Amino acid sequence: MNSHLPYSQACENNKAPILEKLREIFNAPGTVLEIGTGTGQHAEHFAAALPHLQWQPTDHPRAAHLAVARLQQAALPNVLPILELDVNQMPWPVSACRWAFSANTAHIMAWEEVETMFQGVAACLQKDGAFCLYGPFKHNGKFTSDSNRTFDQSLKAKASHMGIRDIEALSELAQDVGLQLHDDHAMPANNELLVFVRSA
């Protein structure tokens, strides 16, 4: 039983639809840099289903311990030991990856941290790779649902630096570091999977 392990219901709900898209995008061998591994549920599920990938989990030094027990218990041969990664601390502990993935992080980070996340990913990502960013997003400053508007209000009530990000602003960030928004996949529960690739 895994009842003693840190658990996220959101991860449990979204891991299958995310995996369906990652099968198409992460379609060749390579290392996946996961930013914000959290409980490790995504890392365990995706790495088990995609054995051609080497999964590198990371999380902020305050949270990196959360996934350790789950990933040790899973003992998957293609999951590397979790690394502590503070997006603000350059250089990152990972120097290169073919793929990058992050779920439900952009609305938790301060905007300046979102900027450094894109800078760090751009520095690590191989030319033929892709960065997949999952979560709720706004379009041209507008919420895609009432539930996302309510969620944004709850985030801002917790901390003023948090909030659902605008896709156009993220696309500009990406362009500044040599990436471009290639795909925007609609996902369940008013979420989206954004796919960024090299712009040149």
Secondary structure, DSSP 8 states (H G I E B T S, - for coil): --TTS---HHHHHHHHHHHHHHHHHS-SSEEEEEE--TTSHHHHHHHHH-TTEEEEEEE-TTTGGGGHHHHHHH--TTB---EE--TTSSS-S---EEEEEEES-TTTS-HHHHHHHHHHHHHHEEEEEEEEEEE-EEBTTB-SSHHHHHHHHHHHHH-TT---EEHHHHHHHHHHTTEEEEEEEEEGGGEEEEEEEE--
